[in-house]
Amino acid sequence: MEVNSPRFPVFDLAKGKQYCFRVRSINKYGVSDPSEPSAPISLAKPQEVPAPPHSVLAIRDTDTSVLLQWQEPEAKDDVLGYYVYCSESGKQDWKTVNNKPVPKTRFTVHGLKNRTEYVFRVKSVSRAGNSSYSDESRPILVKAAISVPSAPSAIALLLCTGSEMVLGWRAPVCHGGDPVRGYYLDQMDKSMETWREVNVEPAKERQFKVCNLTSGNLYQFRVFAANMAGVGKPSEASEAFLCEKWTMPEPGCPYDVQFREVRDGSLVLLWAAPLYEGWSPVTGYFLEISQGDQSDDWTLQIFHVFFYDIQVSDLQAGQTYRLRVLAVNEAGVGCASLSSEPVTVESQTGQPIGVDDDGFIFLGYEADDTDDESKCLWNKNYTEPIDASRARADAKKDGYVCACLYPSSLRHLKARMLCLFCCFFAVIALKSDWQVEVSEQGNVRLWLQTESLSDDAELRLVFNDREITSAPHRKINFDKAKGQVEILFDQLSQEDEGSYTAQLKDGRAKNQFTLVFVDQSESFTPVGITMFCSLCSQGPYFQEYLLWSVNEECELIINLRTEECICFLPCREKKIGQEARTKPGSNMEKVWIEICNPTENDKGKYTLEMFDGKETHKRYLDLSGQVFADAFACQQRLIATCFVSDRAKVTKGLPDVVAIMEGKSLCLTCFIDGEPAPEITWLRNDKEIANQNQFAITKEPKCSTITINDVNVADSGKYCIFVRNKYGSETVDVTVSVYKHGEKPPTHAVEMGFYA
C-alpha cells in the first residue's frame, strides 16, 4: 500500500496474533529494497485519558506572581505533564497559563495583578488526551511573600550618663510584608574590635538604653529588625560614640522626626523632645530643611517653635525635602536630630469627607498605589488613636480606607458637618502669629500676618469679649493684600490688659487668633512691658544690665542677657576684637566678653551696642574704682585656692575656625599636658579617624599633629582632639572650612595651609 507519510494506522488486525512490519521507499525510478522487519507486536488494551491531579495549593511569591503546587494522580505512568489554568476569583474567566505541558508538579504563575484574588486548577496530559479539571485551589490574594525586614539605619546617641547610653534609630525601609516585632542590638568596644549582643529580648521601640559601659571608652553599635519571618540584616555600624557623661549646657538632639498632612507646598512635622535638656529646660525648637533626598545643604526655616509639631509652609509643590529639628535652651542651640525620610510635597487625590445616609460622618482616603508595605493608621491630633467606641476604620482591597465617626446625636448633624467642611477646606493660613514690639518711647505694636486676602476680606477685633475699633490712644490697621493686622498703642494703661482676638473671614474661609496681653511687673510702665514682651518679641531687648563675674578658669567675664541679637558690638573707647586676652562671645540669649588675667589697663567704661536695623541700643558698665577692685580680688582669691590636677588637658594649639584652599595640605598641632601621659584620639564629625593615606596622625607624650593631604570640600567639618588619663579628660574642637580656588575664605576663620 502506498502512503505519503512516515506514519500509518493499520486496521483489521486479529487479537492474540503477533505481527511484524517493514517499509519500502518509492521514487520515479522504482521501488527500493524493504527495510528490516519490526519487532513482533500484538494488539493491546486501548489507552484511556489520565485522572486529574489533586490538592492544588497556591502560595504567595511576589506582588505579581504565585507559586502553584499539586499532587499527581495515582495512575501516573502515562502522564506526560500538566496544563495550568487561572481565573480572578468569582469571575470564572479561565485562561491557560502554559503553552506546553509542565513535567513537574510545581509552577510559578507570572503576570498577575497585584492585590487581586485568583483561583487555579490543573489538567493531566497523556498520549490519550487531557484529563478533566482538578478542583479549584483556595483563593489567594496576589502580594509579596513575607520576608525578613531590611536593615534599620541612622543610629543616633540620644543621651549618655557615663555608664549608660540611650540610642535611637530609623525603622527599616521595608518591613518584609509583616510588621516589625522588635529590634536587637550589638555593641563593640573599639579597644576590643569584637561584636557582642546587647539584648536577648527584642526592643519594642526604636530607642534602647545600653547599660554597664565603661566611661571614657569608644563604642559602636548596630541594630537588627525582626518580624514573623525572622531577623533581618544588621544596620551599618554607628559612629564611635564616646562614653562620657554629658555636661554640655546645650540640649541634646530631638528624635523620632516624622511628617503628616503632606499637601502641595506644605506638611506637618512631628518630633519627640530630647532626652537631655542641658543646663536649663528646653525653651523652643529650630527647624532646618534640605532640598533633595541626598543634599547636605541645610537652611534654617522656622525660628523658635514651642511645640512638638509644626506646619511647614511655602514649600515647592512636587519637590522632595528632608527636615530636622534642633532644641534650644538658655545656653544655646543643641545638636540636630536625625533627618526625616525624604518626602515629596504634593497632595494625594481621593480624600472625601461627608455625611452618609445613616448620619455618620466619614473621612476617606484613597491611595493611587499601594503595596505590601502600605498601611493606614487613623489618629486624632496626630498621635491619639481614634476612639473605637465612637468610630470605626475600614480598609478595602483597592487601596481605599475610611473612618466613620458615630454622632452622639443626629440632630443638627448637617450644621455641624458644614463647620467640618470649613475646617478642612476653608481655613485662612497663618504666616506669623501675634507679635509684640515695644519702642524705647514706650509705644507698643501688636501684629500678626496671614496669607494674602482678597478685597472682600473682613476683620473683627474682640477685646475681652467685646468688639473694638480705632480709638484716640489705639489705632487699628488691616492690610488685606499683605494679610497683616496691627494694633498701635501710643500709651498703654491698665485698661488695655487682657485678651485680643482677631477674627478673619474671606469668602468661605475663616480663622481666628488670640493673644493674652498682660503685665507681669508691679506697675504698668513701658519698662515693665519691655521685660514682659521680651518673651515673644523679635527685636533685641535687654533683660538684665551688664554684670561681671569670675569663672573657674580665673577669667573676668562681663556679660549681658538678651532675648535675641541681630548684631552686637562690644566697645571700650575702641572696638574690642578677638585678641589674646579678650574674647567676645554670644549665643541666642547672651553676649559677653572674657578678659584673661585682668590688669590695671583693663579699667574703664565698657559699652555694648546693639543695632536692630532701625535703632541703636546701649548698655554700660563702669569697671573701675571699687567695682574693679572687687572683681580683681575675686580673681586673685580663685587663683590662690585653685588646685591644678594632673588630669589630661589640651594646653594650646587649635583655633575655633580654620580655612584652607582646596588642593592644599592642612596641619593641625596640639600641645598636651597631664600625668600620666594622656591617651590621644582624633575625631572627625564625632567619629574616630583611623590612620589613612589622607590623614596622617602623630602622637607624642606632649604633642599631637594631624595632617590632611590634598584637602577638598568634603573634608570640611568639625575635628576634635580627645585626650584622657586616669584623672580626667578634655575635648577641643576646631571647624575646618575648605574653599575653592578663586573663592574668598570665611572672614572669621584663620587661614592656613601649604602646598604638599
C-alpha positions in Angstrom: 0.0 0.0 0.0 1.4 3.4 -1.0 1.3 6.2 1.6 2.7 9.7 1.7 3.6 9.9 5.4 6.2 8.2 7.6 3.3 7.0 9.8 0.2 5.0 9.0 -2.6 3.3 11.0 -3.2 -0.4 10.3 -6.7 -1.7 10.9 -8.5 -5.1 10.8 -5.8 -7.0 12.8 -6.7 -10.1 14.7 -6.5 -10.1 18.5 -4.0 -12.6 20.0 -1.7 -12.7 17.0 1.7 -11.1 16.6 2.7 -9.1 13.6 5.9 -7.7 12.0 6.1 -4.8 9.6 8.6 -3.5 7.0 8.7 -0.5 4.7 9.9 0.3 1.2 10.7 3.7 -0.4 9.4 4.8 -3.8 10.6 7.4 -6.4 10.3 7.9 -10.1 12.9 5.2 -10.8 11.2 2.5 -8.9 10.8 0.8 -5.5 13.6 0.2 -3.0 14.5 -2.9 -1.1 12.4 -3.5 2.1 13.6 -2.2 5.5 14.5 -4.6 8.3 11.3 -6.0 9.8 10.0 -4.5 13.0 9.9 -6.4 16.3 6.8 -8.6 16.7 3.8 -6.7 18.1 0.2 -7.7 19.1 -2.9 -5.7 19.8 -3.1 -4.2 23.4 -5.8 -2.7 25.6 -6.9 0.7 24.3 -5.3 3.8 26.2 -7.5 6.0 28.5 -7.2 9.6 29.4 -5.4 10.2 32.7 -7.1 11.1 36.0 -6.8 14.8 37.0 -4.2 16.0 39.7 -5.4 17.0 43.1 -4.6 19.1 46.2 -3.8 22.3 44.2 -2.1 24.8 46.5 -1.3 28.4 45.7 1.5 30.1 47.7 2.4 33.8 47.9 5.5 34.6 45.9 5.9 38.3 44.6 3.5 41.1 44.1 2.8 39.8 40.5 3.3 36.1 40.8 2.1 33.0 42.7 3.8 29.6 43.3 1.5 26.7 42.4 1.9 23.1 43.7 -0.3 20.0 43.3 -0.3 16.2 43.8 -0.1 13.9 40.8 -2.8 11.3 40.1 -2.4 7.7 41.4 -2.1 6.3 37.9 0.7 8.4 36.8 2.7 6.1 34.4 1.2 7.5 31.2 1.1 11.2 32.4 3.4 13.4 30.2 2.8 16.7 32.0 0.2 19.2 33.2 -1.6 22.3 32.0 -2.4 25.2 34.4 -5.4 27.5 34.3 -6.2 30.7 36.3 -9.1 33.0 36.9 -9.9 36.0 39.0 -11.8 34.9 42.0 -15.6 34.9 41.3 -15.4 35.6 37.6 -15.0 32.0 36.1 -13.0 33.5 33.3 -10.4 30.7 32.9 -7.2 31.3 31.0 -4.4 28.8 30.0 -1.2 29.7 31.7 1.4 27.4 30.0 1.8 26.6 26.2 3.3 23.2 26.6 2.8 20.6 29.4 4.8 21.2 32.7 6.6 18.0 33.5 6.8 18.7 37.3 4.2 19.2 40.0 5.0 22.9 40.7 4.9 26.0 38.6 5.3 29.8 39.1 2.5 31.8 37.5 3.7 35.2 36.5 1.9 38.4 35.1 -0.8 38.5 37.7 -2.5 41.7 39.0 -1.1 43.0 42.3 -3.6 42.8 45.3 -6.1 40.8 43.1 -7.6 37.5 44.2 -7.1 34.4 42.0 -8.1 30.7 41.9 -6.2 28.0 39.9 -6.9 24.5 38.5 -4.8 21.9 36.7 -5.2 19.1 34.0 -3.1 16.0 33.4 -1.8 15.3 29.9 -1.1 11.8 28.3 -0.9 10.4 24.8 -4.6 9.6 25.0 -5.5 13.2 25.8 -6.1 15.6 28.6 -7.8 14.8 32.0 -10.7 16.7 33.4 -10.0 19.8 35.6 -8.8 19.4 39.1 -10.7 21.0 42.0 -10.0 24.8 42.3 -7.4 26.0 44.7 -8.3 28.2 47.6 -8.5 31.9 46.6 -5.2 33.7 47.1 -4.5 37.5 47.2 -1.5 38.3 45.0 1.1 40.1 47.1 4.7 39.6 48.0 5.6 36.8 50.4 6.7 37.6 53.9 10.4 38.1 54.2 12.7 39.4 56.9 12.9 43.3 57.3 15.6 45.3 55.7 18.2 46.9 57.9 17.5 49.8 60.2 19.6 52.9 59.7 21.0 56.2 61.1 21.8 55.2 64.7 22.0 58.3 66.9 23.2 58.9 70.5 20.3 60.5 72.5 21.8 60.5 76.0 25.0 59.4 77.8 25.4 59.2 81.6 29.0 57.9 81.7 27.9 54.3 82.2 24.8 54.2 80.0 23.9 55.3 76.5 20.4 55.8 75.1 20.3 55.1 71.3 17.7 55.8 68.7 17.5 54.8 65.0 15.3 54.8 61.9 12.9 52.0 61.1 13.7 49.7 58.1 12.5 51.0 54.7 11.0 47.5 54.0 9.3 45.6 56.8 9.1 42.4 54.6 5.3 42.1 54.5 4.8 41.7 58.2 5.1 44.5 60.9 8.4 44.7 62.7 8.0 42.9 66.0 11.2 44.1 67.7 14.9 45.1 67.4 18.1 43.5 68.5 21.4 45.5 69.2 25.0 44.6 69.1 27.8 46.7 70.6 31.6 46.8 70.1 34.2 48.3 72.3 36.7 50.0 69.9 39.5 48.7 72.0 38.4 45.0 71.6 37.1 45.0 67.9 34.6 42.3 68.6 30.8 42.5 68.4 28.6 41.1 71.2 24.8 41.1 71.6 23.2 43.7 73.9 19.6 42.4 74.4 18.1 38.9 74.3 14.5 40.1 74.5 13.6 42.3 71.5 13.2 46.0 72.0 9.7 47.1 71.1 10.5 50.8 70.4 13.2 52.4 68.2 15.0 53.5 71.3 17.1 51.5 73.8 19.3 52.1 76.9 22.6 50.2 76.8 24.0 49.7 80.3 27.2 48.7 82.0 29.5 50.7 79.7 33.0 51.9 80.7 33.4 55.6 81.0 35.9 57.1 78.6 35.7 54.2 76.1 34.5 54.5 72.5 31.6 52.2 71.4 30.0 51.3 68.1 26.5 49.8 67.7 24.4 48.1 65.1 20.7 47.2 65.0 18.7 44.3 63.6 14.9 44.3 62.9 12.8 41.2 63.3 9.3 40.1 62.1 7.5 36.8 61.8 9.9 35.7 59.0 13.0 36.2 61.2 15.8 38.6 61.9 17.0 40.8 59.1 20.4 42.1 58.2 22.2 44.5 60.6 22.4 48.2 60.1 25.6 49.9 59.2 27.8 50.3 62.3 27.2 53.6 64.1 29.9 56.2 64.7 32.3 55.5 67.5 30.4 57.2 70.5 32.5 58.4 73.4 31.1 57.1 76.7 31.4 60.3 78.7 28.7 61.9 80.9 27.0 64.7 79.1 27.6 68.0 80.8 27.3 70.5 77.9 25.0 73.4 78.6 23.0 73.0 75.3 20.3 70.3 75.0 20.7 67.0 73.1 19.1 66.2 69.9 15.3 65.7 69.4 14.3 62.4 67.8 11.6 60.4 66.1 11.1 63.1 63.4 8.0 62.2 61.2 5.7 64.1 58.8 1.9 64.2 58.4 -0.6 66.0 56.2 1.5 66.3 53.1 0.0 68.8 50.7 1.0 70.8 47.7 3.6 73.1 49.2 3.2 72.2 52.9 3.4 69.4 55.5 3.1 68.9 59.3 6.3 67.8 61.1 6.3 66.0 64.4 9.1 65.0 66.8 9.9 64.0 70.3 11.7 66.2 72.9 15.4 65.5 73.5 16.2 63.2 76.5 19.0 65.5 77.6 17.8 69.1 78.3 21.2 70.6 79.2 21.7 73.1 82.0 18.2 74.6 81.6 14.8 73.5 80.3 14.2 73.5 76.5 12.6 76.8 75.5 11.9 76.1 71.9 13.0 74.4 68.7 14.6 75.4 65.4 13.7 73.7 62.1 16.2 73.1 59.3 15.3 72.0 55.8 17.3 70.4 52.9 16.1 70.2 49.3 16.5 66.9 47.6 17.0 63.4 49.1 20.8 63.4 49.5 21.9 67.1 49.9 23.8 68.2 53.0 22.9 71.8 52.4 20.7 72.7 55.4 19.0 76.1 55.8 17.2 77.5 58.9 13.5 77.6 58.0 11.5 78.4 61.2 12.5 80.2 64.4 11.6 79.2 67.9 8.8 76.6 67.6 7.4 76.0 71.1 5.5 72.7 70.4 6.3 69.2 69.2 4.6 69.7 65.8 4.5 72.5 63.3 3.0 73.1 59.8 5.8 73.8 57.4 4.5 76.0 54.5 5.9 77.8 51.5 7.5 74.6 50.1 7.7 74.0 46.4 5.0 71.6 45.2 6.4 68.4 43.7 9.8 69.0 45.3 11.5 66.5 47.6 12.7 67.6 51.1 14.3 66.4 54.3 13.8 68.1 57.6 15.5 68.0 61.0 14.9 69.7 64.4 17.2 71.4 66.9 16.3 72.1 70.5 17.1 75.5 72.2 17.6 76.4 75.9 19.2 79.4 77.7 22.7 78.2 76.8 22.1 78.0 73.1 21.2 75.6 70.3 21.8 71.9 70.6 22.7 69.3 68.0 20.4 68.4 65.1 18.1 65.4 65.1 18.3 62.7 62.6 16.7 64.0 59.4 13.3 62.8 58.3 12.9 60.4 55.4 12.7 62.2 52.1 9.2 63.4 51.4 7.7 64.9 48.2 5.2 67.7 48.9 2.2 67.0 46.8 -1.5 66.4 47.6 -3.0 63.0 47.3 -6.2 62.5 45.4 -9.3 60.9 46.8 -9.8 62.3 50.3 -13.6 62.8 50.6 -15.4 63.9 53.7 -19.2 64.0 54.3 -22.3 62.5 56.0 -23.7 59.2 54.8 -27.4 58.3 54.7 -27.3 56.9 58.3 -25.9 60.2 59.6 -22.4 59.0 60.1 -19.5 61.4 59.4 -17.0 59.8 57.1 -13.4 60.7 56.4 -11.9 58.9 53.4 -8.5 58.4 51.8 -7.8 56.7 48.5 -4.2 55.7 47.7 -3.3 55.6 44.0 -0.5 53.0 44.5 -0.4 50.6 47.5 1.8 47.6 48.0 2.6 45.2 50.8 4.4 47.9 52.7 1.4 50.2 52.8 -0.6 50.7 55.9 -3.1 53.2 57.1 -3.4 54.4 60.7 -6.2 56.8 61.7 -5.2 59.1 64.5 -6.7 62.1 66.3 -4.3 65.1 66.9 -1.6 63.1 65.0 -0.8 60.7 67.8 -4.1 59.6 69.6 -5.8 56.5 68.0 -9.4 57.1 67.1 -11.8 56.1 69.9 -13.2 52.7 69.0 -16.4 53.4 70.8 -17.1 56.4 68.6 -15.5 55.4 65.3 -14.5 52.5 63.1 -11.9 52.2 60.4 -12.4 50.2 57.2 -9.9 49.2 54.5 -10.7 47.9 51.1 -8.7 45.9 48.6 -8.5 48.7 46.0 -6.5 51.0 48.4 -9.4 52.9 49.8 -9.6 53.4 53.5 -12.4 55.1 55.5 -13.1 56.2 59.1 -16.7 56.6 60.2 -17.4 58.8 63.2 -20.6 57.9 65.2 -22.6 61.0 66.1 -23.8 61.3 69.7 -27.0 62.8 68.3 -28.3 63.1 64.7 -29.9 66.5 65.5 -28.2 69.4 63.8 -25.6 67.0 62.3 -25.6 68.7 58.9 -25.0 72.0 60.5 -22.0 70.6 62.3 -20.9 69.0 59.1 -20.8 72.4 57.5 -18.3 73.5 60.2 -16.2 70.5 59.4 -16.1 71.4 55.8 -14.9 74.9 56.7 -12.3 73.4 59.0 -10.9 71.1 56.4 -11.2 73.1 53.2 -11.6 76.8 54.1 -9.0 78.0 56.6 -7.1 81.2 56.4 -3.4 80.1 56.7 -1.3 81.9 59.3 2.2 83.1 58.4 3.2 84.8 61.7 1.2 84.6 65.0 0.7 87.6 67.3 3.9 89.5 67.8 4.6 92.3 70.3 7.1 95.2 69.7 7.9 98.0 72.1 9.9 101.1 71.2 12.2 103.0 73.6 9.5 105.7 73.8 7.1 103.1 75.2 4.9 102.8 72.1 3.5 99.2 71.7 2.6 97.4 68.5 0.7 94.2 68.4 0.6 92.5 64.9 0.0 89.2 63.1 0.2 88.2 59.4 -1.8 85.6 57.4 -1.7 84.7 53.7 -2.8 87.4 51.2 -6.5 88.2 51.4 -9.0 89.5 48.9 -10.5 93.0 48.9 -13.7 91.4 50.4 -12.0 90.1 53.5 -13.5 91.1 56.8 -11.8 91.7 60.2 -13.5 91.7 63.6 -11.3 92.5 66.6 -12.5 91.3 70.0 -11.0 92.6 73.3 -12.2 90.8 76.5 -15.4 89.6 74.7 -16.3 92.9 73.2 -15.6 94.2 69.7 -13.3 97.2 69.4 -12.3 99.7 66.8 -9.8 102.5 66.5 -9.7 105.0 69.4 -7.6 108.1 70.3 -5.0 106.1 72.1 -5.3 103.0 69.9 -5.1 102.6 66.1 -6.1 99.5 64.2 -4.7 98.8 60.7 -5.8 96.0 58.3 -3.7 95.5 55.2 -5.6 92.9 53.2 -3.0 92.4 50.4 -0.4 91.5 52.9 -2.8 89.8 55.3 -1.5 92.0 58.2 -3.4 93.1 61.2 -1.9 95.5 63.7 -2.9 97.5 66.8 -0.8 100.6 67.7 -0.9 102.0 71.2 0.5 105.5 71.9 0.5 104.9 75.6 -0.6 101.7 77.4 -2.8 101.8 80.5 -4.1 99.2 82.9 -7.3 99.1 80.9 -5.5 97.7 77.8 -4.6 94.5 79.6 -6.5 91.4 78.5 -7.3 89.1 75.6 -7.1 90.3 72.0 -8.8 88.1 69.3 -8.6 88.7 65.5 -11.5 87.1 63.7 -10.9 86.9 59.9 -13.3 86.0 57.1 -12.6 85.8 53.4 -15.4 84.3 51.4 -16.0 80.8 53.0 -12.5 80.8 54.6 -12.3 81.7 58.3 -9.9 81.7 61.2 -9.2 83.5 64.4 -6.1 84.1 66.5 -5.9 85.1 70.2 -3.2 86.9 72.2 -3.3 87.2 76.0 -1.6 90.5 76.7 -0.9 91.0 80.4 1.7 92.8 82.5 3.8 90.9 85.0 5.6 93.9 86.6 4.5 95.7 89.7 3.4 98.8 87.8 2.2 99.0 84.2 5.1 101.1 82.8 7.0 100.9 79.5 9.9 99.2 81.3 7.6 96.6 82.7 6.1 95.9 79.3 9.6 95.6 77.8 10.5 93.0 80.4 7.3 91.0 79.6 7.3 91.4 75.8 10.9 90.1 75.5 9.4 86.7 75.8 7.8 87.0 72.3 9.3 90.0 70.6 11.6 89.9 67.5 14.0 92.8 68.1 16.8 93.0 70.7 15.7 93.6 74.2 17.8 93.8 77.3 16.7 91.6 80.2 19.5 92.5 82.5 22.1 95.2 82.9 25.8 94.5 82.4 27.2 92.3 85.1 30.7 90.9 85.9 31.8 87.5 87.2 34.9 85.4 87.5 34.7 81.8 86.2 36.6 78.6 87.3 39.4 79.4 84.9 40.0 82.7 86.8 38.9 84.8 83.9 36.9 88.0 84.4 33.6 87.9 82.4 31.4 90.8 81.6 28.0 89.7 80.3 24.5 90.8 79.5 21.5 88.6 78.9 19.3 89.4 75.8 16.4 87.7 74.2 17.7 87.9 70.6 20.6 89.7 69.0 20.5 90.9 65.4 24.1 92.2 65.8 26.3 93.2 68.7 29.3 95.4 69.2 31.1 95.5 72.5 33.3 98.6 72.8 35.6 100.4 75.3 36.8 103.6 73.7 37.7 101.4 70.8 36.3 98.2 69.4 37.3 95.1 71.3 38.2 92.2 68.9 39.2 88.6 69.3 42.6 89.3 71.0 44.8 87.1 73.2 43.3 88.3 76.5 39.8 89.4 75.4 37.3 87.0 73.9 33.8 88.4 72.9 31.1 85.7 72.5 27.4 85.3 72.2 24.6 82.8 71.9 20.9 83.2 71.2 20.3 84.8 74.7 23.6 86.3 75.9 26.5 88.3 74.8 29.7 88.5 76.8 33.4 89.4 76.8 36.0 87.4 78.7 39.2 89.2 80.0 42.0 86.8 80.9 44.5 87.9 83.6 43.0 91.4 84.1 45.4 94.3 84.9 45.1 98.0 85.7 45.0 98.7 82.0 41.6 97.0 81.8 39.9 99.6 84.0 37.4 101.8 82.3 33.9 102.2 80.9 32.6 99.3 78.8 29.8 99.9 76.3 27.6 97.3 74.5 25.9 98.5 71.4 23.2 96.5 69.5 21.6 97.7 66.2 18.2 96.3 65.2 18.2 97.8 61.7 16.4 101.0 62.9 17.8 102.0 66.3 21.0 101.5 68.3 20.5 100.1 71.9 23.3 100.6 74.5 24.2 99.3 78.0 27.2 100.4 80.1 29.4 99.0 82.9 32.0 101.2 84.6 34.7 98.7 85.5 36.8 101.0 87.7 37.1 102.1 91.4 35.5 99.6 93.8 33.9 97.6 91.1 37.3 96.7 89.5 38.8 96.2 92.9 36.1 93.6 93.9 36.5 91.8 90.6 40.3 91.7 90.8 40.2 90.5 94.4 37.7 87.7 93.5 40.0 86.6 90.7 43.1 86.6 93.0 41.3 84.5 95.6 40.4 81.9 93.0 44.0 81.8 91.7 45.2 81.3 95.3 42.8 78.4 96.1 42.6 76.8 92.6 44.1 73.3 92.5 45.7 72.3 89.2 45.4 68.4 88.9 47.3 66.1 86.7 44.3 65.4 84.6 44.7 65.3 80.8 44.2 68.6 79.1 45.0 70.5 75.9 47.2 73.5 76.6 47.2 75.2 73.2 47.1 74.6 69.5 43.6 74.8 67.9 41.8 77.9 66.8 38.0 77.9 66.7 37.7 78.0 62.8 40.4 77.5 60.2 40.1 78.0 56.4 42.2 76.3 53.7 42.1 76.3 49.9 41.1 73.1 48.1 44.2 71.1 47.0 46.5 72.2 49.8 47.6 70.3 52.9 46.4 71.2 56.4 48.5 70.6 59.5 46.9 71.0 63.0 49.1 70.6 66.1 48.0 70.4 69.7 50.1 70.6 72.9 49.0 68.3 75.7 49.7 68.1 79.4 48.8 65.6 82.1 50.5 62.9 84.2 50.4 60.1 83.4 50.8 60.9 79.6 47.3 61.1 78.2 45.8 58.8 75.5 45.1 60.8 72.3 42.2 60.3 69.9 41.4 62.5 66.9 37.8 62.6 65.7 36.1 64.0 62.6 32.4 64.9 62.9 32.4 63.0 66.3 33.7 59.8 64.6 37.2 58.4 65.3 39.8 59.0 62.5 41.8 56.0 61.5 45.3 56.4 60.0 44.8 56.6 56.3 46.7 57.9 53.3 44.8 61.2 53.5 45.0 61.6 57.3 48.5 61.3 58.9 48.4 61.4 62.7 51.5 61.6 65.0 51.2 61.2 68.8 53.9 62.2 71.3 53.6 62.5 75.1 53.2 66.3 75.0 52.2 66.9 71.4 50.0 65.5 68.6 49.6 66.5 65.0 47.1 65.6 62.3 48.0 66.3 58.6 45.3 66.2 55.9 46.8 65.9 52.5 45.2 67.3 49.3 42.1 68.6 51.0 38.8 69.0 49.2 35.3 70.4 50.1 34.2 67.1 51.5 36.9 67.4 54.2 35.1 70.4 55.7 33.6 69.7 59.1 34.3 69.6 62.9 37.6 68.0 64.0 38.2 67.2 67.7 41.2 66.0 69.7 40.2 63.9 72.8 42.8 63.4 75.5 42.4 61.2 78.5 44.2 59.8 81.5 43.1 58.3 84.9 42.5 61.8 86.4 40.2 63.1 83.7 39.7 64.0 80.0 39.2 67.0 77.7 37.9 67.6 74.2 38.9 70.6 72.0 37.1 71.3 68.7 38.1 73.1 65.5 35.9 73.8 62.5 37.7 73.3 59.1 36.3 75.2 56.2 37.6 74.2 52.7 37.1 76.8 50.0 37.7 76.5 46.2 40.4 78.4 44.2 39.1 81.8 43.4 36.8 82.0 46.4 37.4 84.0 49.5 37.9 82.3 52.8 35.3 83.0 55.6 36.2 86.3 57.3 36.0 84.8 60.8 38.4 81.9 60.0 42.2 81.6 60.5 43.6 80.9 57.0 46.1 78.0 57.0 47.6 75.5 54.6 50.6 74.9 52.4 51.2 73.1 49.1 52.0 69.4 49.5 
